[in-house]
C-alpha cells in the first residue's frame, strides 16, 4: 500500500487569512475531497499534516479543532474516501518545537507511528516551510498552488486533483 502525506490548508481546504475558526468555516477546495477518495479507492493510505498555532495561542480550542477535523473526515467519507490519521502541530513560532515546519517533527511522527521510511513518499503541501519539513524528513515534497514548477524548480500542481492524477498514473516525474 502506498502512502501520501497531505497538508491541510491550501491543499485540501481554502487557505484562511488567519485560521479556520469553526467547522462551518472549513471549505474544501474544488476536487480535493474527490481526489482523496480516489487515492483511497486505489489503495493509497492518506495522512494529513497541519500546523495550527491558533491552538497554542489560545485563539482556537482543541475541541473546536477536533470538530473541524470531524467535518473534514465526514465530507471525505461521503465521497468514498478515508483519512488514516491527522498529525497536528499546535505550537506557535515562539515555542521552537520540533513539529513546527520547517522542522521535520510531524513527518518523523508519521514515520514512527506507521513504522515506515519516508524516502520517496509524496508530501503534497502548500508552503515553503512545509516543503522544507518534508524534504528534511526524506519525503518527496510536491507543492500545490502553482502549475508545473515553482520558482525554485520543484514539481508543483495547481490542485490536489491534478497532483493525485499524476500520482495514480505511477509516473515518476512527480
N, C-alpha and C positions, 0 to 999 in steps of 0.2 A: 504494500500500500504506500502510495506517495503522500508526502506532506507538503502543504503550502501554509505559510505564515502570512496573515493579512494584517495590516494596520487598520484601525477603525476609521478615525476622522480623515476624510479626504479620499478614502479608498472604498469604504462601504457606505458611509453616510456623508452628507453635505458637511463640509468642514465649517464649524461655527466660528463666529467672530471671537468669542471668548470660550465658552464651553456649553455643552448640551445640559440644560438645567432641569429637564423633566422628560419623561417618556414620550409625551405627545409632541415634544420638540425635536425628537430624533427622526430625521428624514433620510431614508435611503437614497443613494444616487441611482439614476436610471440604469436598470440592468444589473445592478450589483447583487441583489438577492437571487436573481435567476442564475448569475454566474456561480455563486456559492453552491446553489442547488445542483447545477450541472457538474461542478467539480466533485461534489459528494456522490452523486449518482455514478460517476465514472471511477469511483473507488479512492478518491483523494481524502486524506484527513485534513481538516481545516481548523486552524487555531488562530486566535486574534491576539495582537499586542496593542496596548493603548496606554498612553500616559495621561493621567487625569489630575493635574496639580490642584484643581479646584477642591478636591477631596482633602488634600494636605493643608490647604489654606483655610478650610472650614466653610467654604462657599457652597460646597456640594456634599451632602451626606452620603455615606456608603450605601444606605438603604435606597436612596434615590438612584444612585449609580446602578445598583442591582436591578431596580425596576426598569431602568433604561435598557440594560442588557437583556432583561427578560423580554422586553418588547422586540428587540433585535432578533433574539433567538426564536420567538414566536413567528415573526414575519418570515424568517428563513425557513422554518419548518413548514409554514403554509405553502411555500414554493417547492417543498420536497427536499430541502437541504438540511444539513446538520453542522453545527459548530461544536467541535470536541471540547474546547477549553478557551477561556479568555484570561489572558495574563495582563495584570494592571499594575502600573507604577502610579501610586497616588501622591508622590512627592513633588514638591516644588524645587526649583533650581538651587535654592539655599541649602537643601538637605545634603547635597553631594552624595546621594545614594548611588549604588552601582546599577540599579534597574532603570534609571532615567537616561534616555538617549542623550548624547551619543554613546554612552557606555553600553556594553552588551548584556547587562544583567538579566533583562527579561528573556532574551534569546537563550541565555545559559540556563535559565529556569525551565524553559521548554525542553532543551536537550536533556536536562537532568530528569525531569518528570516523565518524559516519553522514552527515556533511555535510548537516545539516538545521537548520531553525529550530524551536525547541521551542514556539513560540507555539501555544497550543491543544492541545498534546499532553497526553493524560491521564497523570498521575503518581499512581498508586494506592499510598498509603503509610499507615503506621500511627502515626507520632509527630509531635508538633508541630514538632520540628526538621526532619524530612523534608518536612513541608508547607511550611515556610519556605524550605527549599532549592529545592524545586520552583517555588514562586512567584517566588523571586529569579531563577531561570533562565528565567522566562517560560512555564513549563509550567502546565497546569491541574491544581492539586492536588485529590485526592479522598482522603478518609480512610476507612480500613477499621476496623471495630470498633464503630461506632456507627451506628444506623439513621437515615436521613433527613438530619438536620442535627446537627452537633456544637454545643457550647456557643457557638462563635463564628459560627454560622450557615452554616458551609461544608457543601457537599454531602458526605454520608458514607453508607456502606453497612455492613451487618453482616458481609458476607463478600465475597471476590473473586468468588464465583459470582453473587451478586446484582448486583454492580457490572458484571461482564462482560456480563450480560444486557442492561443498560441501554446500555452502550457499543455492543454489537452491534445494538441496535434503532435506533441513529442518533439517538436523542432528544438534543437539545441541552441539556436541563436538567441534565446531569451537569457 
